[in-house]
C-alpha cells in the first residue's frame, strides 16, 4: 500500500516542484495563455507603455527570484528576465515613481513605514553577502534613495 501511494504521489510532487522553479528556457512567441499554463497565475500584472503587458512571477522559497515576462500588444512573449539582481537595481534612481518601480522589479518582500511619511521597500535576492536591496520612497511614493542593507536574521546564530 505504501509503495502504491508513493507511486501515485511522486508525479504530483514533481509537478509541484517544477511549477515553483525556473520557467521554461524559451517562451518567446508564446501566448499569455501558454505562459500561464506553463507557470501558473502571475503574482503581478503591469501595463507597458507600448500597449503590452508585463507579467510578474515572484518565485523562490524566500521570494528572492522574480521573473518579468513581457508580452507585446498582441499578447505574445517578447522578453523574459530575472530582475532581482544588481544589474536591475543599478537602474533604479531617485525620482522614479512607485508604479514604475513595481513594474520594473516587482513587488517587494517587505514594506516598512518611516517617520514623517513614506516607506522603505525591501527585496531579497540571491547573494552570498546576507544583503537585501532597499528603496526609500517619500510620502508621494517617489524613490528618494536606494541601497543595500543587511538582511535581518541572516548569519545570526542561536
PLY file of the C-alpha trace (Angstrom):
ply
format ascii 1.0
element vertex 158
property float x
property float y
property float z
element edge 157
property int vertex1
property int vertex2
end_header
0.00 0.00 0.00
2.81 2.40 0.91
4.62 1.81 -2.42
1.41 2.31 -4.33
0.76 5.62 -2.57
4.32 6.80 -3.32
3.91 5.79 -6.97
0.71 7.83 -7.17
2.04 10.91 -5.33
5.53 11.10 -6.88
4.40 12.54 -10.24
2.25 15.15 -8.46
5.17 16.17 -6.26
7.37 16.53 -9.33
4.82 18.82 -10.99
4.61 20.99 -7.88
8.41 21.19 -7.66
8.71 22.18 -11.32
5.98 24.80 -11.03
7.92 26.61 -8.31
11.22 26.70 -10.16
12.60 28.38 -13.22
10.36 28.99 -16.22
10.82 27.03 -19.44
14.00 28.07 -21.25
12.36 29.98 -24.07
8.85 31.38 -24.01
9.43 33.81 -26.89
6.43 33.96 -29.21
4.12 32.07 -26.86
0.73 33.44 -25.92
-0.25 34.67 -22.47
-2.43 31.57 -22.05
0.58 29.34 -22.80
2.70 31.24 -20.27
0.03 30.82 -17.59
-0.30 27.14 -18.45
3.46 26.69 -18.06
3.99 28.92 -15.00
0.62 29.38 -13.28
-1.10 32.65 -12.47
1.25 35.66 -12.27
1.85 37.39 -8.95
1.51 40.77 -10.66
0.37 42.30 -13.93
1.52 45.68 -15.29
0.65 47.70 -18.38
3.66 48.65 -20.51
3.96 51.99 -22.34
3.94 50.23 -25.75
0.49 48.73 -25.12
1.89 45.40 -23.98
1.68 43.68 -20.61
4.33 42.61 -18.11
3.62 39.51 -16.06
5.39 39.21 -12.70
6.33 35.80 -11.29
7.81 36.16 -7.80
9.45 32.80 -7.01
11.82 31.12 -4.62
11.50 29.94 -1.06
12.19 33.44 0.26
10.83 35.42 -2.69
14.38 36.06 -3.89
13.75 35.49 -7.62
11.28 37.40 -9.79
10.73 36.77 -13.48
9.20 39.51 -15.59
7.68 38.31 -18.84
6.82 40.99 -21.39
4.00 40.48 -23.85
3.53 42.66 -26.91
0.22 44.34 -27.74
-0.88 41.09 -29.46
-0.27 39.10 -26.25
2.89 37.26 -27.37
6.06 36.93 -25.29
8.85 39.21 -26.48
11.15 39.24 -23.43
11.77 37.43 -20.16
14.16 38.50 -17.37
15.01 37.54 -13.81
15.05 41.04 -12.35
16.26 40.72 -8.76
19.95 41.40 -9.35
22.47 44.24 -9.18
22.12 44.94 -12.91
18.46 45.85 -12.48
18.86 47.50 -9.06
21.52 49.84 -10.51
18.95 51.27 -12.96
16.61 52.44 -10.19
17.29 56.02 -9.16
15.83 58.90 -7.19
12.74 60.33 -8.85
11.29 57.01 -10.02
7.64 56.65 -9.03
6.43 53.60 -7.11
4.32 52.35 -10.05
7.38 52.33 -12.32
9.46 50.62 -9.62
6.88 47.85 -9.22
6.64 47.43 -12.99
10.45 47.23 -13.22
11.42 44.81 -10.41
8.11 43.66 -8.95
6.65 43.61 -5.51
8.94 43.95 -2.51
9.05 41.29 0.18
8.74 43.94 2.91
7.31 47.45 3.22
8.08 49.46 6.34
6.88 52.93 7.21
9.29 55.73 8.10
8.82 58.72 10.37
7.40 61.70 8.52
5.68 59.57 5.88
6.93 57.37 3.14
8.19 53.81 3.21
11.22 51.62 2.80
10.64 48.76 0.39
12.98 45.76 0.56
13.72 42.95 -1.89
15.51 39.70 -1.12
17.78 38.49 -3.91
20.25 35.66 -4.37
23.63 36.66 -2.92
26.24 35.32 -0.52
26.61 38.54 1.48
23.46 38.47 3.65
22.12 41.61 1.96
18.84 42.76 0.59
18.22 45.72 -1.69
16.09 48.62 -0.50
14.42 51.71 -1.87
13.19 54.58 0.28
10.05 56.28 -1.00
8.74 59.61 0.20
5.14 60.38 1.19
4.30 60.93 -2.52
5.56 57.39 -3.41
8.65 58.65 -5.22
12.06 56.99 -4.76
14.42 59.25 -2.80
17.30 56.80 -2.22
18.36 53.20 -2.81
20.97 50.88 -1.45
21.91 47.55 0.06
21.27 46.70 3.69
21.89 43.76 5.99
19.22 41.08 5.67
17.56 40.72 9.11
18.41 37.41 10.77
20.89 36.36 8.12
24.10 34.94 9.51
22.99 35.17 13.10
23.12 32.07 15.21
21.32 30.97 18.35
0 1
1 2
2 3
3 4
4 5
5 6
6 7
7 8
8 9
9 10
10 11
11 12
12 13
13 14
14 15
15 16
16 17
17 18
18 19
19 20
20 21
21 22
22 23
23 24
24 25
25 26
26 27
27 28
28 29
29 30
30 31
31 32
32 33
33 34
34 35
35 36
36 37
37 38
38 39
39 40
40 41
41 42
42 43
43 44
44 45
45 46
46 47
47 48
48 49
49 50
50 51
51 52
52 53
53 54
54 55
55 56
56 57
57 58
58 59
59 60
60 61
61 62
62 63
63 64
64 65
65 66
66 67
67 68
68 69
69 70
70 71
71 72
72 73
73 74
74 75
75 76
76 77
77 78
78 79
79 80
80 81
81 82
82 83
83 84
84 85
85 86
86 87
87 88
88 89
89 90
90 91
91 92
92 93
93 94
94 95
95 96
96 97
97 98
98 99
99 100
100 101
101 102
102 103
103 104
104 105
105 106
106 107
107 108
108 109
109 110
110 111
111 112
112 113
113 114
114 115
115 116
116 117
117 118
118 119
119 120
120 121
121 122
122 123
123 124
124 125
125 126
126 127
127 128
128 129
129 130
130 131
131 132
132 133
133 134
134 135
135 136
136 137
137 138
138 139
139 140
140 141
141 142
142 143
143 144
144 145
145 146
146 147
147 148
148 149
149 150
150 151
151 152
152 153
153 154
154 155
155 156
156 157
